[in-house]
Amino acid sequence: MELIESIRDRRSVRKMDTKPVPREMIEQILEAGKSAPSAGNLQARDFFVVTSKEMRERFVNAALGQKFIAIAPVAIVVCANLEKIESYGQRGKELYCIQDASASCQNMLLAIHGFGLGGCWIGAFDELAVSKIMGLPEHLRPVAIIPIGYPTESPKERRKRTDDVHWI
């Protein structure tokens, strides 16, 4: 896929098959995430590949009942790492590591799409509950859950806003 075409065609997929995703694909998706820009190249984000159905089922309750998290065969939880960004002080902890994690999420979503898989960026979840489910240390802050699987739907393009670009 051409890059611009891939960016335009990518959609959030919430309906997917339970068929396992090959580990090699997951590793390449993670590599795409690791290739994202990061503040000072500190790479203040960590990735957790969740293949445990039990854990994904527990995420459903923490994520406002989004059941497709448990249906997907795998999910990647992207965390901001507050220790890795300490050299940037408070702004690093409040913003830069979130930006690092977010850039990684977008790269992974594009890689997921490029493989013909479906994925969805989930940010609507109880952060403390997800941290407890995963047993995360305090310096790791969950930013996104990305369920991944083979799509069983092709979501239509949604209307794009026309009032959000400002030329100065």
Residue pairs with C-beta under 8 A, 6 or more apart in sequence:
1 9
1 113
1 114
6 110
6 113
6 114
7 110
9 113
10 109
10 110
10 113
11 113
11 154
11 155
11 156
11 157
12 119
12 120
12 121
12 155
13 118
13 119
13 120
13 149
13 151
13 153
13 155
14 66
14 68
14 118
14 120
14 153
14 155
15 68
15 118
15 151
15 152
15 153
16 68
16 71
16 72
16 118
16 147
16 148
16 149
16 150
16 151
16 152
17 73
17 149
17 150
17 151
17 152
18 71
18 72
18 73
18 149
19 73
19 149
19 150
20 73
20 74
21 73
21 74
21 117
21 148
21 149
21 150
25 115
25 117
26 49
26 74
26 76
26 148
28 111
28 115
29 76
29 108
29 111
29 112
29 115
29 148
30 47
30 49
30 76
30 108
31 111
32 107
32 108
32 110
32 111
33 45
33 47
33 76
33 78
33 104
33 105
33 107
33 108
33 111
34 43
34 47
34 104
35 107
36 100
36 103
36 104
36 106
36 107
37 100
37 103
38 44
38 45
38 100
38 103
39 85
39 88
39 92
39 96
39 97
39 99
39 100
40 87
40 88
40 96
42 84
42 85
42 87
42 88
42 96
42 100
43 84
43 100
44 80
44 81
44 82
44 84
44 85
44 92
44 96
44 97
44 100
44 101
45 78
45 79
45 80
45 81
45 84
45 97
45 100
45 101
45 104
45 143
46 78
46 79
46 81
46 140
47 76
47 77
47 78
47 79
47 104
48 76
48 77
48 78
48 79
48 134
49 74
49 75
49 76
50 56
50 59
50 74
50 75
50 76
50 77
50 134
51 73
51 74
53 70
55 133
55 134
56 69
56 70
56 72
56 75
56 147
57 70
58 133
59 69
59 70
59 75
59 125
59 130
59 133
59 145
60 66
60 67
60 69
60 70
61 129
62 125
62 126
62 129
62 130
62 133
63 69
63 122
63 124
63 125
63 126
63 130
63 145
64 124
64 125
66 122
66 124
68 120
68 147
69 75
69 122
69 145
69 147
71 147
71 149
72 147
72 148
72 149
73 148
73 149
74 147
74 148
74 149
75 145
75 146
75 147
75 148
76 108
76 145
76 146
76 148
77 130
77 134
77 142
77 144
77 145
77 146
78 101
78 104
78 105
78 108
78 142
78 143
78 144
78 145
78 146
79 101
79 136
79 140
79 141
79 142
79 143
80 97
80 98
80 100
80 101
80 140
80 141
80 143
81 97
81 139
81 140
82 93
82 97
82 138
82 139
82 140
82 141
83 139
84 97
85 92
85 93
85 96
85 97
85 100
86 92
86 93
88 96
97 141
98 143
101 143
101 144
102 143
102 144
105 121
105 143
105 144
105 146
108 119
108 146
109 119
109 121
109 146
112 118
112 119
112 146
112 148
113 119
116 150
117 148
117 149
117 150
117 151
118 148
118 149
118 150
118 151
118 153
119 146
119 147
119 148
119 149
120 146
120 147
121 144
121 146
122 144
122 145
122 146
122 147
123 143
123 144
125 142
125 145
127 141
127 142
130 136
130 142
130 145
131 140
131 141
131 142
134 142
136 142
